[in-house]
Amino acid sequence: MTITGAGTNVRPLAAGQRARLMVGDIDGGTPRLVHETADSALEAPNWTPDGRELVFNQDGLLLRIPADATAGDAVPEVIDTGGITDANNDHVLSPDGRTVYLSAGDGHIHAVPFGGGPARRVTNDRGPGPFQHFLHGVSPDGRTLAYVGVEPYGGDEWGYRNIFTLPAAGGPDTRLTDTPAPADGPEFGPDGEWIYFNSEHGATVSGHAQLFRMRPDGSQLTRLTSDERVNWFPHLSPDGRHVLYISFPPGTEGHPADRDVVLRVMDPDGGAPRDVLSFFGGQGSLNVNSWAPDSRRFAYVDYPVS
């Protein structure tokens, strides 16, 4: 399916490169190819709570496809996002599956009916300088969003990256971290007791992100990983038993595209980490929670080059 040109946030692929929507499992079995394209990058799959569909972004649009599809037997359907054509790879479905929350090019988070319809801006105007909101988590009761707030500092508009929450219905923000150490990927566990995220807190080398968790009020900060690799985007399985995350090579700064990466699974307290899959990917591969309701399978994107 070609949708290039319909959206306004196109991430091009290199010559000979493909973007492949895949389904893997925690036992490391052979992944299933759901959909692939060489037109432009697709990114960040979500699995719907009813297990029927996968949602991903491409060219600034959100698309849906049957989760049980095999490449070539289903065509993605564009979701009506109320005129937003510059969505990025930070989008999450509400626990009841009725709403999709997305981050857009205006720096704000918007709520859109999953069936399509008008968009409602959720986030507030903050100042004095530019402030960007990047969504990553929705609480199990659907009432609270967790996001990364990007604030200018020292002439750099990406200077501070801290974690905030705010009501999904709209309301005042709550700052959970206040540090120059960059943080990203805040996501609630399925019991709502913890927020998991990655951060450079305590790092002695720039870019050396590790995984942490804290209470939803910002207390009890706990480090979960301490290794030589650069670890991003912890995602809790629906049954609360597993954390899936993407691990970059040592020395990586940020979460760039086109790297040899590893998907790992560990216990919620950081114990028993193990490799599940290795592939060529990175940015866009696992930005948002993509667990299936069965807590055994997950979706991701790789970007092989022939």
C-alpha positions as CSV (number, residue, x, y, z in Angstrom):
1,M,0.0,0.0,0.0
2,T,1.4,3.4,-0.9
3,I,0.4,6.3,1.3
4,T,3.4,8.6,0.6
5,G,2.2,12.2,0.1
6,A,-1.0,11.8,2.1
7,G,0.8,12.7,5.4
8,T,3.2,15.5,6.2
9,N,5.7,13.7,8.5
10,V,7.5,11.4,6.1
11,R,10.5,9.4,7.2
12,P,12.3,8.2,4.0
13,L,14.0,4.8,3.7
14,A,17.4,4.3,2.2
15,A,17.9,2.7,-1.2
16,G,17.1,-1.0,-0.9
17,Q,15.6,-0.6,2.6
18,R,12.2,-2.0,3.8
19,A,10.1,-1.3,6.8
20,R,8.6,-4.6,8.1
21,L,5.8,-4.9,10.7
22,M,6.6,-8.1,12.6
23,V,5.1,-10.2,15.4
24,G,7.5,-12.0,17.7
25,D,7.1,-14.0,20.9
26,I,8.9,-14.1,24.2
27,D,10.3,-17.6,23.5
28,G,12.3,-16.3,20.6
29,G,10.4,-18.2,17.9
30,T,10.4,-17.3,14.2
31,P,8.7,-13.9,13.9
32,R,5.7,-13.5,11.6
33,L,5.7,-10.8,8.9
34,V,2.5,-8.8,9.0
35,H,3.1,-6.0,6.5
36,E,6.1,-4.5,4.7
37,T,6.8,-1.5,2.5
38,A,9.7,0.2,0.7
39,D,7.9,3.5,0.3
40,S,8.7,5.1,3.7
41,A,9.2,4.1,7.3
42,L,6.3,2.7,9.3
43,E,6.8,2.9,13.1
44,A,5.7,2.1,16.6
45,P,3.0,-0.6,16.6
46,N,0.3,-0.8,19.3
47,W,-1.8,-3.9,19.8
48,T,-5.5,-3.2,20.4
49,P,-6.9,-4.4,23.8
50,D,-9.2,-6.8,22.0
51,G,-6.3,-8.4,20.2
52,R,-7.8,-7.9,16.8
53,E,-5.7,-5.2,15.2
54,L,-2.3,-3.5,15.2
55,V,-2.0,0.3,14.9
56,F,1.1,2.0,13.6
57,N,2.2,5.4,12.1
58,Q,3.5,6.1,8.6
59,D,4.1,9.5,7.0
60,G,2.3,11.3,9.9
61,L,-0.8,9.2,9.7
62,L,-2.1,6.4,11.9
63,L,-3.0,3.1,10.3
64,R,-4.7,-0.2,11.4
65,I,-4.3,-3.7,10.2
66,P,-5.6,-7.1,11.4
67,A,-3.1,-8.5,13.9
68,D,-3.3,-12.0,12.5
69,A,-2.5,-10.9,9.0
70,T,0.4,-12.4,7.0
71,A,2.2,-10.1,4.5
72,G,0.2,-9.6,1.4
73,D,-3.2,-10.7,2.6
74,A,-4.4,-7.5,4.3
75,V,-4.3,-3.8,3.4
76,P,-3.7,-1.2,6.2
77,E,-6.6,1.2,6.7
78,V,-5.9,4.9,7.5
79,I,-7.5,6.1,10.8
80,D,-9.3,9.4,10.6
81,T,-7.3,11.6,13.1
82,G,-9.4,14.7,12.7
83,G,-7.1,16.4,10.2
84,I,-3.8,15.6,12.0
85,T,-1.3,14.6,9.3
86,D,2.0,15.0,11.2
87,A,1.7,12.5,14.0
88,N,4.9,11.0,15.2
89,N,5.7,7.6,16.7
90,D,4.3,8.3,20.2
91,H,0.7,7.1,20.2
92,V,-1.1,4.9,22.8
93,L,-4.6,3.4,23.0
94,S,-6.8,3.8,26.0
95,P,-7.4,0.7,28.1
96,D,-11.0,0.3,26.7
97,G,-9.7,0.7,23.1
98,R,-12.1,3.5,22.3
99,T,-9.5,6.4,22.1
100,V,-6.1,6.8,20.6
101,Y,-3.8,9.5,22.1
102,L,-1.1,10.8,19.8
103,S,1.7,13.3,19.8
104,A,1.6,15.7,16.8
105,G,3.9,18.2,15.1
106,D,2.4,21.1,17.1
107,G,4.1,19.7,20.2
108,H,0.9,18.7,21.8
109,I,-1.0,15.5,22.7
110,H,-4.4,14.9,21.1
111,A,-7.2,12.4,21.7
112,V,-9.0,10.9,18.7
113,P,-11.8,8.3,18.7
114,F,-10.3,5.0,17.5
115,G,-13.1,4.7,15.0
116,G,-12.1,8.1,13.6
117,G,-13.3,11.6,14.2
118,P,-12.5,15.1,15.6
119,A,-9.3,15.5,17.5
120,R,-9.3,17.0,21.0
121,R,-6.1,18.6,22.3
122,V,-5.3,17.3,25.8
123,T,-2.1,19.2,26.8
124,N,-1.7,22.7,28.0
125,D,0.3,25.7,26.7
126,R,3.4,26.0,28.8
127,G,6.1,28.7,28.7
128,P,8.0,30.9,28.6
129,G,9.8,29.1,25.7
130,P,8.7,26.3,23.4
131,F,7.6,23.2,25.2
132,Q,6.9,19.8,23.5
133,H,4.9,16.9,24.8
134,F,5.7,13.3,23.8
135,L,3.2,10.8,25.0
136,H,4.1,7.3,26.2
137,G,1.7,6.0,28.8
138,V,-1.9,5.7,29.9
139,S,-2.9,4.6,33.4
140,P,-4.8,1.3,33.7
141,D,-8.0,3.2,34.7
142,G,-7.6,5.5,31.6
143,R,-7.6,8.6,33.6
144,T,-4.0,9.8,33.5
145,L,-1.4,10.2,30.7
146,A,2.4,10.0,31.2
147,Y,4.5,12.0,28.8
148,V,8.0,13.5,28.3
149,G,8.1,17.2,28.4
150,V,10.9,18.8,26.4
151,E,11.9,22.3,27.6
152,P,14.5,24.7,26.2
153,Y,17.7,25.2,28.2
154,G,20.9,27.1,27.5
155,G,19.8,27.9,23.9
156,D,19.0,24.3,23.1
157,E,15.2,23.7,22.6
158,W,15.8,20.0,23.5
159,G,17.7,21.0,26.6
160,Y,15.6,19.3,29.4
161,R,13.6,16.1,29.0
162,N,11.6,15.3,32.1
163,I,8.6,13.2,32.9
164,F,5.1,14.6,33.6
165,T,1.6,13.4,34.0
166,L,-1.8,15.0,33.4
167,P,-5.4,14.0,33.3
168,A,-6.6,12.4,30.1
169,A,-9.7,14.6,30.2
170,G,-7.5,17.7,30.5
171,G,-6.2,19.5,33.5
172,P,-3.0,20.6,35.3
173,D,0.3,18.9,34.7
174,T,2.3,17.2,37.4
175,R,6.1,17.2,37.1
176,L,7.6,13.9,38.3
177,T,11.3,14.5,37.5
178,D,13.3,17.8,37.4
179,T,16.9,17.0,36.3
180,P,19.2,17.7,33.4
181,A,19.5,14.0,32.9
182,P,17.4,13.1,29.8
183,A,14.4,10.8,30.4
184,D,12.0,9.2,28.0
185,G,9.4,6.5,27.5
186,P,7.3,6.8,30.8
187,E,4.7,4.0,30.9
188,F,2.4,2.7,33.7
189,G,2.6,-0.9,34.8
190,P,-0.7,-2.8,34.4
191,D,-1.5,-2.4,38.2
192,G,-0.8,1.3,38.1
193,E,1.7,1.1,41.0
194,W,4.8,2.1,39.0
195,I,5.9,4.2,36.0
196,Y,8.7,2.6,34.0
197,F,11.0,4.7,31.9
198,N,14.6,5.2,30.6
199,S,17.0,7.9,31.8
200,E,20.6,8.9,31.9
201,H,20.2,9.6,35.7
202,G,23.5,8.7,37.3
203,A,25.3,8.1,34.0
204,T,29.0,8.9,33.8
205,V,29.0,8.8,30.0
206,S,26.7,11.0,27.8
207,G,23.9,9.0,26.2
208,H,24.2,5.9,28.5
209,A,20.5,5.5,29.2
210,Q,19.3,2.7,31.6
211,L,15.9,1.6,32.8
212,F,14.2,2.9,36.0
213,R,10.9,2.9,37.7
214,M,9.2,5.2,40.2
215,R,5.8,5.6,41.9
216,P,3.2,7.7,40.0
217,D,3.9,10.5,42.4
218,G,7.7,10.5,41.5
219,S,8.8,8.8,44.7
220,Q,10.9,5.6,45.2
221,L,13.1,6.0,42.1
222,T,14.7,2.6,41.4
223,R,17.3,1.6,38.8
224,L,16.5,-1.7,37.0
225,T,19.4,-2.2,34.6
226,S,23.1,-1.5,34.9
227,D,25.0,-2.8,31.9
228,E,27.3,-1.6,29.1
229,R,24.5,-1.4,26.6
230,V,22.1,1.6,26.1
231,N,18.6,0.6,27.1
232,W,15.3,2.3,26.1
233,F,11.5,2.1,26.2
234,P,10.5,-0.5,28.9
235,H,7.1,-2.0,28.1
236,L,5.1,-3.9,30.7
237,S,3.2,-7.0,29.5
238,P,-0.6,-7.0,30.3
239,D,-0.2,-9.7,33.0
240,G,2.6,-7.7,34.7
241,R,5.1,-10.4,34.5
242,H,7.5,-9.2,31.8
243,V,9.3,-6.0,30.7
244,L,10.2,-5.8,27.0
245,Y,12.8,-3.2,26.0
246,I,15.1,-2.3,23.1
247,S,18.8,-2.4,23.7
248,F,21.3,-0.4,21.6
249,P,25.1,-1.0,21.3
250,P,27.4,0.6,23.9
251,G,28.2,4.2,23.1
252,T,24.9,4.9,21.4
253,E,23.5,8.4,22.1
254,G,19.7,8.7,22.0
255,H,17.6,6.1,20.1
256,P,18.8,6.5,16.5
257,A,17.6,4.6,13.5
258,D,19.5,2.0,11.6
259,R,21.4,0.2,14.3
260,D,22.0,-3.5,15.2
261,V,19.6,-3.7,18.2
262,V,18.4,-6.4,20.6
263,L,15.0,-6.9,22.1
264,R,15.3,-8.1,25.7
265,V,12.8,-9.3,28.3
266,M,13.3,-9.0,32.1
267,D,11.3,-9.3,35.3
268,P,9.5,-6.1,36.5
269,D,12.1,-5.6,39.2
270,G,14.9,-5.8,36.7
271,G,15.8,-9.5,37.3
272,A,16.5,-12.3,34.8
273,P,17.2,-10.2,31.6
274,R,17.6,-12.2,28.4
275,D,17.8,-11.6,24.7
276,V,14.8,-12.4,22.6
277,L,15.5,-11.0,19.1
278,S,18.3,-9.2,17.2
279,F,17.7,-7.2,14.1
280,F,18.5,-4.0,12.2
281,G,16.3,-1.2,13.5
282,G,16.1,1.3,16.4
283,Q,14.1,4.5,16.2
284,G,10.5,3.4,15.4
285,S,11.0,-0.3,16.2
286,L,9.6,-0.4,19.8
287,N,8.7,3.2,20.8
288,V,5.3,2.3,22.3
289,N,3.8,-0.6,24.1
290,S,3.1,-3.3,21.6
291,W,2.2,-6.4,23.7
292,A,-0.6,-8.7,22.7
293,P,-3.3,-9.2,25.3
294,D,-2.0,-12.8,25.8
295,S,1.3,-11.4,27.2
296,R,3.2,-13.8,25.0
297,R,3.5,-12.0,21.7
298,F,4.5,-8.5,20.7
299,A,4.8,-6.4,17.6
300,Y,7.8,-4.4,16.4
301,V,9.3,-3.0,13.2
302,D,12.6,-3.8,11.6
303,Y,14.3,-2.0,8.7
304,P,16.5,-4.4,6.7
305,V,18.6,-3.3,3.8
306,S,19.0,-5.7,0.9
